[in-house]
Amino acid sequence: MKSTVEHLNPTRVKLTVEVPFDELKPQFDKAYKALAGQVRVPGFRPGKVPARILDARLGRGAVLSEVVNDAVPVKYGQAVSESELAVLGQPEIEVTRVDDNESIEFTAEVDIRPQFEVPDASTVSVTVDDLEITDADVQEQIDALRERFATTTAVDRAAADGDLVTIDLRAAVGDRELTDAATDGLSYRVGTGDLVDGLDDTLVGMSAGDLATFRTNLVAGEFAGQEADVTVTVTAVQERVLPEVDDEFAQLASEFDTVDELRTDLVEKITRVKNLERGAQARDKVLEALLAAVDIPAPAGVVKAEVEVREHDAVHAFDHNEEAFAAYLEGEGKTRQEFDAEVRESSEQAVRTQLLLDAMAEQAQLGVSQEEFTQRLLFNAQRIGVPPEQYFQRLQETGQIAAVFSDVRRGKALAAAVEQATVTDASGNTLNVPELFGVEEVAEDESDGPDVIDVATVSADDDAADDAADDAVDEADAAAIEAVDAEAADPDAADSDAYADSPDGDTLAADTQDAQPTKD
């Protein structure tokens, strides 16, 4: 077999492969065997029809078609391996010549990983915010606890913001009543804005037994983008009463006996949260600096595939109703063209980020241990709220195990880069980023784990796995703030996981398909 490589641009090549017929014997044997089992020829047992008879009965072209279809993928893979190409995605293959008893020739155009010099992370310096905890920070958490333990009392007055009301809802577009929108006995807190536009303004001033109708634009469903008449009936009004902040409240809302102990604990939790935020800030700034230090061309085919996935996921949330999605964008003050441009930009940035982290991982010869792989599976399963066994089965069915492998490896590469970089706060103090995430340093002779702590699960944003959060870098505060209100059973585990969050969990098309975790 002969093959040549033509570089069309820094991210795409054209392979021309010529295969002599003497290398196609396995494919011919397979083709004749398959065809012999399908053809019934008088005088021959099934599967025992000679090749020359098959050529005569079916035509040589049918045999050659089977051979070519079977041989091309094999020979393409062989040519890629011999040329040492790091291909991305599926190739565009064209059979250009079939000379019977001589050779076949085909071409394959495919995206490849671009070549670039990996920047030196030790030369990167970034600055993050100072650690600052104010009385307002503590009071905000106290207020959140008071809201959580508020009681309700029925009142005989008009509803106001913050009241809890029980309502019945009906909606209609013209003469057609929307049965899917009808509900009775719904508890709703006035002022939250969680249902439909116009409801909160309508409820303020209504008393139990009152009925009112207002118009609103629907943003989802069959009538998305159309105006509907919504009728609301108030059946009860309850006032929310917040508890006083005293020792009795501390005992109710926490494991502490006094308010002073509760406040001290909240300060510790807020400190941990703000350190997580500063650590994520350092991680993001280091990544941003590394990306700015090198020009990484994004393969067009990979970017296109990423754009399609993101756009599909966005519309999927609206049951693929384009009108409903357009209405949502309009409500956000954005046009479809602006949305498409943002998706394109974020997709290119995500691809460049993945290419950079993959190159860094390869340069550092980073692997993924079975323990690291399992930890990420457990973390992801918990984040999306499914049993680990079910999550792993889903990965197997969709062929996404390699994506998890790549995500962990990229996270380790980013972790190593952050540890090499110089990170200071606004006051000029040099910071230890792993400590910000609650990761304690262990002496080398005491550690049985990997050389580099996996920073790939460090996102304090519970939605980081969703596509909207797959932009360049995961945000790192939402779940952490929740942890201030109600810390998880094992808070230290979440902190160290956060240190290792890869900026993008997606795997490049056809990338690391055969990748498997290494065993310790």
WOQUI-V820313 format. One record per residue. OMEGA is omega in whole degrees, 0 to 359 (none if undefined). BURIAL is I if it has 16 or more other ideal C-beta (glycine too) atoms within 10 Angstrom, else O. D_FIRST is the distance of its C-alpha to the first C-alpha in whole Angstrom. Layout:
omega: [OMEGA;OMEGA]
burial: [BURIAL;BURIAL]
d_first: [D_FIRST;D_FIRST]
This chain:
omega: [177;178;176;181;175;180;181;174;184;184;182;180;174;177;171;188;176;184;177;184;181;176;184;182;179;180;177;179;180;181;180;179;180;182;180;179;182;187;175;181;180;178;180;176;178;179;183;181;180;183;184;178;179;178;183;184;186;186;181;182;179;179;181;179;178;182;182;181;180;187;188;179;180;182;175;179;178;180;178;181;181;180;180;179;174;187;178;177;182;182;170;188;176;175;187;182;173;177;185;179;178;183;170;179;176;176;179;174;184;175;177;175;179;177;177;180;180;181;182;183;182;178;184;175;180;180;178;183;170;173;183;179;184;176;180;177;180;181;178;179;174;180;179;177;178;179;182;183;177;176;180;179;178;180;179;180;179;180;177;178;179;179;175;182;173;189;168;182;171;180;180;172;187;179;184;178;181;184;180;182;182;177;179;175;181;175;185;177;183;177;182;180;186;186;183;178;178;183;183;180;181;184;181;181;178;178;178;182;180;178;180;178;177;180;180;176;178;183;180;178;184;185;180;180;180;177;179;173;182;178;180;176;178;179;178;176;178;179;178;182;180;180;175;180;179;183;178;177;179;180;179;189;184;177;185;183;184;178;180;178;178;180;179;179;179;177;179;180;178;177;180;179;182;174;174;180;180;177;178;177;177;180;183;181;176;179;179;179;179;178;181;185;184;178;182;178;181;179;186;182;180;178;179;179;179;178;181;180;182;179;178;181;180;181;180;179;179;180;178;175;184;180;178;179;178;179;177;179;179;178;178;181;185;176;178;179;178;178;180;180;179;179;179;181;181;178;178;180;179;180;178;179;180;179;179;182;176;180;178;180;179;180;180;180;181;174;178;180;177;179;179;179;180;178;180;177;180;180;181;180;179;184;180;172;177;177;181;181;179;179;180;178;178;178;180;183;182;179;185;179;179;179;178;177;183;181;179;182;178;178;178;178;179;178;180;180;180;180;178;183;175;182;178;174;185;179;177;180;177;185;172;187;178;179;178;180;179;180;180;178;180;179;187;183;179;187;175;186;181;181;182;179;181;180;190;179;186;177;176;178;182;182;184;179;181;187;179;180;177;181;185;186;179;172;186;174;190;182;180;177;177;181;176;180;183;185;179;182;180;186;183;180;182;181;183;176;183;182;190;185;175;182;180;185;183;175;179;183;177;182;176;182;181;184;177;178;178;180;178;none]
burial: [O;O;I;O;O;O;O;O;O;O;I;I;I;O;I;O;I;I;I;O;I;O;O;I;O;O;I;I;O;O;I;I;O;O;I;I;O;O;O;O;O;O;O;O;O;O;O;O;I;O;O;O;I;I;I;O;O;I;O;O;O;O;I;I;O;I;I;I;O;I;I;I;O;O;I;I;O;O;I;I;O;O;O;O;O;O;I;I;I;O;I;O;I;O;O;O;O;I;O;O;O;O;I;I;O;I;I;I;O;I;I;I;I;I;O;O;O;I;I;O;I;O;O;I;O;I;I;I;O;O;I;O;O;O;O;O;I;I;O;O;I;I;O;I;I;I;O;O;O;O;O;O;O;O;O;O;O;O;I;O;O;O;I;I;I;I;I;O;I;I;I;I;I;O;O;O;O;I;O;O;I;O;O;O;O;O;O;I;I;I;O;O;O;O;I;I;O;O;I;I;O;I;I;O;O;I;O;I;O;I;O;O;O;I;O;I;I;I;I;I;I;O;I;I;I;O;O;I;O;I;I;I;I;I;O;I;I;I;I;O;O;O;I;O;I;O;O;O;I;I;O;O;I;I;O;I;O;O;I;O;O;I;I;O;I;I;O;O;I;I;O;I;I;I;I;I;I;I;I;I;I;I;I;I;I;I;I;I;I;I;I;O;O;O;O;I;I;I;I;O;I;I;I;O;I;I;I;O;I;I;I;O;O;I;I;O;O;I;O;O;I;O;I;I;I;I;I;I;I;O;O;O;O;O;O;O;O;O;I;O;O;O;I;I;O;I;I;I;I;I;I;I;I;I;I;I;I;I;I;I;I;O;O;I;O;I;I;I;I;O;O;I;I;O;I;I;I;I;I;I;I;O;I;O;O;O;O;O;O;O;I;I;O;O;I;O;O;O;O;O;I;I;I;I;I;I;I;I;I;I;I;I;I;I;I;I;I;I;I;O;I;O;I;O;I;O;O;O;O;O;I;O;I;I;O;I;I;I;I;O;O;O;O;O;O;O;O;O;O;I;O;I;I;I;I;I;I;I;I;I;I;I;O;I;I;O;I;O;I;I;I;I;I;I;I;I;I;O;I;I;I;O;I;I;O;O;O;O;O;O;O;O;O;I;I;I;I;I;I;I;I;I;I;I;I;I;I;I;I;I;I;I;O;O;I;O;I;O;O;O]
d_first: [0;4;7;10;14;17;20;22;25;26;25;22;18;16;12;11;7;6;5;6;10;10;8;10;13;14;15;16;19;19;20;22;24;25;26;28;30;31;32;35;36;39;39;36;36;34;31;31;30;28;25;26;29;27;25;29;31;28;26;23;22;23;21;18;19;19;15;14;17;16;12;12;14;12;8;11;12;9;8;12;13;11;12;16;17;20;20;23;23;21;19;20;17;17;15;15;14;14;15;16;15;12;9;10;10;12;13;15;18;19;22;22;24;26;27;30;33;35;38;41;43;46;47;47;51;52;56;57;60;63;64;67;69;72;74;73;70;72;74;71;70;74;74;71;72;75;73;72;75;77;79;80;84;85;87;89;88;85;82;80;77;76;78;76;77;77;76;75;72;72;70;70;68;71;72;69;70;66;67;64;66;69;70;73;74;72;73;72;73;74;72;69;67;65;65;66;67;71;72;73;75;77;77;79;83;83;85;84;85;84;81;80;77;75;72;68;65;62;59;57;57;58;60;59;60;63;67;68;72;72;75;76;79;80;81;82;82;81;82;79;81;80;81;83;81;83;83;83;80;78;79;78;74;73;74;76;80;81;80;79;77;75;75;74;71;70;70;67;65;65;64;61;60;61;59;56;56;56;53;51;52;51;48;47;49;46;43;45;45;41;40;42;41;38;36;33;32;31;28;29;28;29;32;32;32;34;37;36;37;40;42;41;43;46;46;46;49;51;49;47;50;50;53;54;52;53;57;55;54;57;59;57;58;54;53;49;48;49;48;44;44;45;42;40;41;41;38;36;39;37;34;35;37;34;31;34;35;31;31;34;33;30;32;35;32;34;34;36;38;39;42;41;39;42;44;43;42;46;47;45;46;50;49;48;51;49;49;46;45;45;43;40;40;40;37;35;35;34;31;33;33;31;33;36;34;33;36;38;35;36;40;40;38;41;43;42;43;46;47;46;48;52;53;57;60;62;64;62;62;58;57;55;53;52;56;56;54;56;54;55;54;54;54;50;52;53;50;48;46;43;43;43;45;43;45;43;46;48;49;53;52;51;50;47;44;45;43;46;46;42;43;42;44;47;50;52;56;56;56;58;61;61;61;64;66;65;62;60;61;58;58;57;54;53;54;51;49;50;49;45;44;41;42;39;38;36;32;29;27;24;26;26;25;25;27;30;33;34;37;39]
